[in-house]
Each structure stands twice: as C-alpha cells, then as structure tokens.
Amino acid sequence: MRSNQSTSAGFRFHTGDCVKGMAKYVPDASVDVVVTSPPYNLGIKYSKYDDKLAADEYLEWTKKWAGEVRRCLKPGGSFFLNVAGSLKEPMLPYSVINLLVGEGIFKLQNTIHWIKSIAMPTDEGSEKQRGHYKPINSQRFLNDCYEPVFHLTLEGTTKLDRLAIGVPYADKSNIARWGHTDGKDVKCRGNTWFIPYKTITRRAKDRPHPATFPTALAEQCMKLHGIRKDLVVMDPFLGIGHSAMAAARCGVGRFIGFDIDSEYLKVAVEEMESAEWAVSLS
Ligand SMILES: C[S@@+](CC[C@H](N)C(=O)[O-])C[C@H]1O[C@@H](n2cnc3c(N)ncnc32)[C@H](O)[C@@H]1O
C-alpha cells in the first residue's frame, strides 16, 4: 500500500457479495454519494458472476441490494445508477426504475443520458461521428450509442452543484442578459453528457473487464452532487475500479467499494496504486 495525501483517510475495497458487505461494513445514513453500475442480466461474460438470472429473480435481487443502498445513504445523498438494456431487452432499465421508484424506495430526481457516440455537424458543413460503440449488423435496430444514468434520491430534493460541471455560454451576451448568471460565464450543461470511452488497442490489457463505465462519467456524477473533502462515496459493484479512480481524482476523503470477483479488484488496486492513490483491500 502506497500513500497519497488525498486518499489517506481511507479508500477500502472489499471482496465479496455487496449485500452482505454493506450490511457488515456500512452504517445507516453514512454515505453521501453512490455511483454504480450493477450487472444488467444480459448474459455478459464476467469472469465469475453468472449474468443470467430469471427476470423476476433479477428484480428481487435488485430490490435487495438497492434497499441496502437506501439504508446506507444520507438523507441529502445522491445515488447515480447506470443500468441499461440491450436492443433485445430494451425495457430492462425501465423495469428496474419502475421497481425502485414505484415501490417508494427512491425518488427519481434526474435522468442523465450518457452519450457514448454521436454524429455532429462540422464547421465545414459535413457530419462526423465521435466516440465509440459496439456496431451491430441489423435491418431492425440502430446502433446503441447511449445508456441512462438515473439520479435517485430519498426525497427528490437533494441540492446539486450544477455549475461544478457547467459549460461556458456560446452566446456571451446571455451572461449580462440573465440575472441568475451572476456575471459568470458558466451554465448548466443539461442532462445529455457526451463521454466517449478512451480509445484502446489491447482490450485484455487496457480494459480487462467486459462492462465498464469511464472514470469521467463517475467523476461528473460526484462533482454534480458537490465535492467536499469529508464526502463518503460508495460503489457496491466496483469492477476494475473506475468510480474509485474518479473519487480519488475529485479529492474525496472516503470510498467504499465491493466486488464479488477478486481478480477485478486486483486490477482496481493496481490501477489506483500506479496513480499513487493508497487503498486497502480485504
Ligand atoms: C457492470 S460491472 C461494474 C463495472 C465497473 N463500473 C467498472 O467500471 O469497472 C458489475 C460488477 O458487479 C460484480 N458483481 C456481481 N454480483 C455482485 C455482488 N453480489 N456483489 C458485488 N459485486 C458483484 C461483477 O463482478 C462486475 O464486476
């Protein structure tokens, strides 16, 4: 374990089932921000976890782990849940959100559209595709270039730091025109976030996990909630550690992560340590 000032207060990764782990290690109402992406039940080939439960079993399990997240979250906390379907299972994220919101476990405060790839006009008047996606060959379906990130809270009233991830005004005359700008050249970026995966050439070495989100996505979620040094962040499905890396980059004081697969956590620890962030693993 190496040390870095910013993470000296404690980044902890636990190997094992997150439902049992949260019950054992995380007190009631002690976590400010949860950023996570659970298995989507789409038959992804994880090295340990079997991603193909019966649909009702998957929802039952979702209710169990999300119930633990609810118990751990502080009243003003934020839970950013990245869960997507597939072209053949398009209803999956809506079933999950219908369950969590419909049963009163959380309020849906925002829905963020994580755009992985987009075609944009160029200054020359043509179009250019930016970002990456898994191409499909189909006469029925479009290539799938986005995933939802649901911002869930206990009351639907959690205050956010919108300008921490704000963007400059395109038309600078708006700065003086609108009183709420306070004279600053920054405005809310809205709920469509273009965050492409990094270009990689050696999948097994550069991203040894079949279903990750970019560190920048988690970073933007944490900044939107609002960064403080004493912030406690948790990811029950840590994978190879992108949310932990995001928390370290944001200067978050405490982080708790779980994954059932020790191999993924080993990669997460290596990544953290190679960036000189201290972390303990159990
Ligand atoms: C979608 S991936 C998360 C990837 C992560 N966001 C990243 O960027 O690396 C889901 C993870 O959940 C883990 N997992 C599955 N069941 C689990 C459980 N009961 N408790 C903890 N982790 C579990 C899998 O091993 C997998 O790494």
PDBQT file of the ligand as one rigid body, heavy atoms in Angstrom, charges set to zero:
ROOT
HETATM    1  C1  LIG A 301     -21.225  -3.671 -14.724  1.00  0.00    +0.000 C 
HETATM    2  S1  LIG A 301     -19.918  -4.295 -13.783  1.00  0.00    +0.000 S 
HETATM    3  C2  LIG A 301     -19.263  -2.867 -12.960  1.00  0.00    +0.000 C 
HETATM    4  C3  LIG A 301     -18.060  -2.305 -13.677  1.00  0.00    +0.000 C 
HETATM    5  C4  LIG A 301     -17.492  -1.028 -13.055  1.00  0.00    +0.000 C 
HETATM    6  N1  LIG A 301     -18.416   0.080 -13.102  1.00  0.00    +0.000 N 
HETATM    7  C5  LIG A 301     -16.202  -0.613 -13.786  1.00  0.00    +0.000 C 
HETATM    8  O1  LIG A 301     -16.193   0.423 -14.481  1.00  0.00    +0.000 OA
HETATM    9  O2  LIG A 301     -15.225  -1.362 -13.713  1.00  0.00    +0.000 OA
HETATM   10  C6  LIG A 301     -20.713  -5.179 -12.493  1.00  0.00    +0.000 C 
HETATM   11  C7  LIG A 301     -19.785  -5.842 -11.486  1.00  0.00    +0.000 C 
HETATM   12  O3  LIG A 301     -20.578  -6.415 -10.459  1.00  0.00    +0.000 OA
HETATM   13  C8  LIG A 301     -19.865  -7.521  -9.892  1.00  0.00    +0.000 C 
HETATM   14  N2  LIG A 301     -20.838  -8.290  -9.081  1.00  0.00    +0.000 N 
HETATM   15  C9  LIG A 301     -21.790  -9.167  -9.485  1.00  0.00    +0.000 A 
HETATM   16  N3  LIG A 301     -22.512  -9.590  -8.429  1.00  0.00    +0.000 NA
HETATM   17  C10 LIG A 301     -22.031  -8.973  -7.337  1.00  0.00    +0.000 A 
HETATM   18  C11 LIG A 301     -22.387  -8.981  -5.959  1.00  0.00    +0.000 A 
HETATM   19  N4  LIG A 301     -23.385  -9.736  -5.487  1.00  0.00    +0.000 N 
HETATM   20  N5  LIG A 301     -21.680  -8.191  -5.119  1.00  0.00    +0.000 NA
HETATM   21  C12 LIG A 301     -20.639  -7.431  -5.564  1.00  0.00    +0.000 A 
HETATM   22  N6  LIG A 301     -20.262  -7.397  -6.857  1.00  0.00    +0.000 NA
HETATM   23  C13 LIG A 301     -20.944  -8.144  -7.743  1.00  0.00    +0.000 A 
HETATM   24  C14 LIG A 301     -19.274  -8.206 -11.135  1.00  0.00    +0.000 C 
HETATM   25  O4  LIG A 301     -18.158  -8.998 -10.810  1.00  0.00    +0.000 OA
HETATM   26  C15 LIG A 301     -18.912  -6.990 -12.016  1.00  0.00    +0.000 C 
HETATM   27  O5  LIG A 301     -17.560  -6.630 -11.868  1.00  0.00    +0.000 OA
ENDROOT
TORSDOF 0
